[in-house]
Amino acid sequence: NMTDFKIGIISDWLKLPFAEAMRTCRELGADGVQIYAVEGEMDPDNLTAADIAEKRRIIDGNGLEVSALCGDLGGHGFCIAEENGRKIEKSKRIAELAAKLGTGIVTTHIGVIPADDKCERYAVLAEACESLAEIGRENGVKFAVETGPEPAERLKIFLDALKSPGVAVNLDPANLVMVTDDDPVKAVYTLKDYIVHTHAKDGIMLKKTDPQKIYDFFAEGGIGDMRMSDYFLETPLGRGNVDFGAYLAALKSIGFNGYLTIERELGADPLNDIRLAVDFLRSEI
């Protein structure tokens, strides 16, 4: 039944000017778009009220909605205490923009949650997430943490311990498969109370390593001779190790009826890959 899920596209991957990107997403058959709001023209610091109204007019005019903003501030997420004042302030501006664009979700990476819940990094992350939850509450927005850096079970324990409910989950099944070696179907059941948005992405793990290494690599822009292509490969939807049939059935069974938002980070022909992804999801739903 088509009404179970909505299909979204991260419009930035099309690498087109805004109005053209929105028109293309409509033509591809998307219900909504996820938009990066960290830098460039959609950075909240670069938008006037008139700009926001204009963007909204274009989005609405194409019959789309904003499924989420991407507010991922990069680096080590919220693991480094000295950076968090600035990052939380920026996250607040992104949450305010989300509300103005009519979405209740900002996706982000918070960094790798340590296995040791008594260590300082764990406390730093928890404190940052309490601040995000508070900002979320004020703006009617949830910050959705992307899965992948740690097993779903550890993420659930972390979220359960937060005092306020403004932090949720953006389930990315490919990250779990490529980096964490965790089962996306099981992750759906583990995180069922928190999932508000998902990324439709696929991939394969080539060589298992500590996820902390992978995420440190991204954070620091390269470490020595480590090549990501040795460890995992993002693939077009349906070509990797995410069992979409079982995964979508699991999402359906927990009552999730939100967005499957297509993320295609690699590939020479993003438009065609995204078109294939929309068709693939339509055939699976």
Disulfide bonds with the S-S distance in Angstrom:
none
